Amino acid sequence: MKIKYEFVNGETSEIEVDDSLGELLVDFERQQYNNDHKETRRHVSLDGMDYEGELFASAEDTAGEAERREDTARLLSAMEALSPAQQELVLKVYFNGRSCASIAAEEGVDKSAISHRLERIYKKLRKILK
């Protein structure tokens, strides 16, 4: 039986060996292939996890994200101290992106009335958040 061996530098060599030794070498190669296959399919490539050049968030991003979440939690807590009408006004202006003029027209009041309500809300939130 002939066994083909490929060296690291790319050279190949064929060797004539006894059939029993050849079968044993072929069996070893098959076992090695199976072991490699079993090990590699359990792992995920980090290249596959890479998204737009950023594999993992940097420590600076993590600290900034933690601060942002803490600020958001404080703001939501402060918002609970507002009356339902004040909460609705904040929702319309900041989350729905509506203008003071459109809200005033909807409620049938002057634009300055909405601006004054927002100023009172700002003062109340500043007092709570200090």
N, C-alpha and C positions, 0 to 999 in steps of 0.2 A: 504494500500500500504506500502511496506517495503522500507526504504531508507537506503542505506549502506553509512557509513561515515568512512573515514580513517583518523586517527590521525597522527600527525607529527612523533611520535615515531614508527609508523608502525602498531599499533593496529587498528583493524577494529571493527565496531559496527553496528548492524542492529537495526533500530528503526521502529516500526509500527506507521504510521501516517495516518491521514484522507486523502482520495483520492484527494480532492481539494488542500490541503496543499502539498501533494506529487507532483502533477502536477506543482504547482507553483515552488517548489524546483528544479524539473527537468528542467523547463523553465529557471530558473536563471542560472543553470549550463551550459545550452546550450548557453545562451547569453554571459556568461563569456568566454566560449570556443571560440565563434565567435569573441569577442573583442580581446582576446589574439592572435588568428590567424591573424586577420586584422592588428594588431600592429607589429607582428613579421615578416610578409612578406614584410613590407616596409623597413626593416633595413637589412644591410649587416653585417655579422659577421666579427669582426676584425681578428678572427682566420683564416678565409678564405682569408684574404688579406695578411697574413704573408707569406713571401717567403724566404726560406732558413734562417730562424731565424732573419731576419732583417725586422721589420715592417715598419719603417720609417728611412730615412737617418738621421744621427746625425748632429748636428750643425757644427761639424768639417768637415764632408763630404760636406756640403752645401757651406761652405766658400771656401774649396779647389776647388769645382766645379766652383764656381763663378770666382775664380782666373784663373783657367784653361781656361774658356770661354773668359775672358778678354785677356789673353795672346794669345789665338788663333785668336781673332779678330784683335789684334795688328799685329800679324804675317801676316795674310791675307792682311791687309792694306799695310804692308811693301812689300809684294810680288807683289802688283800692281805697285810698282815703278820699278820693274825689267823689262827688255826687254822680248818680247815673247820667244826668244831663251833661255834666262836665266830661265824663268818660266818653260819651257819645260824640261830643264836639271834638275831642282829641282824636278819636277814631276817624271821624270824617276828614279832618284836616291833615293828619300825619300818615294815616294808614291807607286812606282812600284817595289822598292827594287832591282833595277838593279845595277850592279857593274860598276865602271869607265872603266874597261877593256872591258866589253861588249859594252858599249856606244861608246868607242873609236874605236872598231872594226867595229861597224855599220857605224860610220861617216868617217872611213878611216884616223883617226888621231892617234897620240901617246897617250898613257894613261896619260902621264904628262900634255898634253894639256887640258884634261878634268879636271884633278886635279887643274890646274891653274885657269880654268874657275870657278870651285867651290870656290876656295879661294877668287876670286874677288867678287863672289856673297856673301860670308860670310861677307867680309869687308863692302860691300854696305848695307847689312841687319843690321849689328852691328851699322853702322853710323845712319841709320834710326831709329832703335829701342832705341837708347840712349836718 
